[in-house]
Amino acid sequence: MACESRRSPEQTEADRKAQIKRALAKLEAALKARAASLSIGPNGQPFFVGWKDRDDVGDVCAYRMLKASNSWELRQAVARAEASGKKVNEKAVASGSHTHDGGSTWHPGHGKE
């Protein structure tokens, strides 16, 4: 995933993976407490609102990793978001389409995110 390659100069790959794991745990806790939520962009791209302590982990990376782990908190957040009538577009997720500003602007994938 692209977020694994975003390391600080002295950070090892193992350190970055541990950092990502901690960021995802914080996201899951925030989703459970409803301090963060999942929103769905104009083409079905998922993004997180209210997620703090991201540690430079992108929304699309977090979504993919939580989905791969069958996260209960993510499944619940998706259900709440999709209740609005919009659905997460897995093709948009696979393409890496993402936002860096909470859904105001969208960018195509940057390689393998």
C-alpha positions as CSV (number, residue, x, y, z in Angstrom):
1,M,0.0,0.0,0.0
2,A,1.2,3.5,-0.7
3,C,0.7,4.6,2.9
4,E,3.4,2.1,3.9
5,S,5.9,3.9,1.7
6,R,5.3,7.3,3.4
7,R,8.1,7.0,6.0
8,S,10.1,9.6,7.8
9,P,13.8,9.6,7.0
10,E,14.9,7.4,10.0
11,Q,11.8,5.2,10.1
12,T,12.1,1.6,9.2
13,E,9.4,-0.3,7.2
14,A,8.5,-2.3,10.4
15,D,8.2,1.0,12.4
16,R,5.9,2.4,9.7
17,K,3.7,-0.7,9.7
18,A,3.4,-0.5,13.5
19,Q,2.5,3.2,13.1
20,I,-0.2,2.4,10.6
21,K,-1.6,-0.4,12.8
22,R,-1.9,2.1,15.7
23,A,-3.6,4.7,13.4
24,L,-6.1,2.1,12.3
25,A,-6.8,1.1,15.9
26,K,-7.5,4.7,16.7
27,L,-9.8,5.0,13.7
28,E,-11.7,1.9,14.7
29,A,-12.1,3.3,18.2
30,A,-13.3,6.6,16.9
31,L,-15.8,4.9,14.5
32,K,-17.1,2.8,17.5
33,A,-17.5,5.9,19.6
34,R,-18.9,7.8,16.6
35,A,-16.3,10.5,17.0
36,A,-15.5,9.7,13.4
37,S,-17.7,8.6,10.5
38,L,-17.5,7.4,7.0
39,S,-18.8,9.6,4.2
40,I,-19.3,8.7,0.6
41,G,-18.0,11.0,-2.2
42,P,-19.6,11.9,-5.5
43,N,-18.5,8.7,-7.3
44,G,-18.8,6.4,-4.3
45,Q,-15.4,7.0,-2.9
46,P,-15.3,6.5,0.9
47,F,-13.6,8.9,3.2
48,F,-13.5,9.5,7.0
49,V,-14.7,12.6,8.7
50,G,-13.5,13.4,12.2
51,W,-10.5,11.0,12.1
52,K,-7.7,12.5,14.0
53,D,-4.2,11.0,14.5
54,R,-4.0,9.8,11.0
55,D,-0.2,9.5,11.0
56,D,-0.2,10.1,7.2
57,V,-2.5,7.2,6.5
58,G,-4.9,8.0,3.6
59,D,-8.6,7.3,3.7
60,V,-8.5,4.8,0.8
61,C,-5.6,2.9,2.4
62,A,-7.4,2.8,5.8
63,Y,-10.7,1.7,4.2
64,R,-8.9,-1.1,2.3
65,M,-7.1,-2.4,5.3
66,L,-10.1,-2.3,7.6
67,K,-12.2,-4.0,5.0
68,A,-9.6,-6.7,4.5
69,S,-9.6,-7.3,8.2
70,N,-13.4,-7.6,8.2
71,S,-13.6,-4.7,10.7
72,W,-17.0,-4.6,12.5
73,E,-16.6,-0.9,13.1
74,L,-16.0,-0.2,9.4
75,R,-19.0,-2.4,8.4
76,Q,-21.2,-0.5,10.8
77,A,-19.9,2.9,9.5
78,V,-20.5,1.8,5.9
79,A,-24.1,0.8,6.8
80,R,-24.7,4.2,8.4
81,A,-23.2,6.0,5.4
82,E,-25.1,4.0,2.9
83,A,-28.4,4.6,4.6
84,S,-28.3,8.1,2.9
85,G,-28.9,6.3,-0.4
86,K,-25.3,6.6,-1.7
87,K,-23.3,3.3,-2.0
88,V,-19.5,2.8,-1.7
89,N,-18.2,2.1,-5.2
90,E,-15.6,-0.6,-4.9
91,K,-14.3,0.2,-8.3
92,A,-13.5,3.7,-7.1
93,V,-11.8,2.2,-4.1
94,A,-9.8,-0.2,-6.3
95,S,-8.7,2.7,-8.6
96,G,-7.3,4.6,-5.6
97,S,-9.5,7.6,-6.1
98,H,-9.2,9.6,-2.9
99,T,-9.4,13.0,-1.2
100,H,-6.9,14.9,1.0
101,D,-9.3,17.5,2.2
102,G,-12.3,15.8,3.6
103,G,-14.1,15.4,0.3
104,S,-13.8,18.8,-1.2
105,T,-11.6,17.7,-4.0
106,W,-10.8,14.3,-5.4
107,H,-7.7,12.8,-7.0
108,P,-7.1,9.7,-9.1
109,G,-5.0,6.9,-7.6
110,H,-1.3,7.4,-7.1
111,G,-0.1,3.9,-8.3
112,K,-0.9,1.1,-5.9
113,E,-2.4,2.7,-2.8
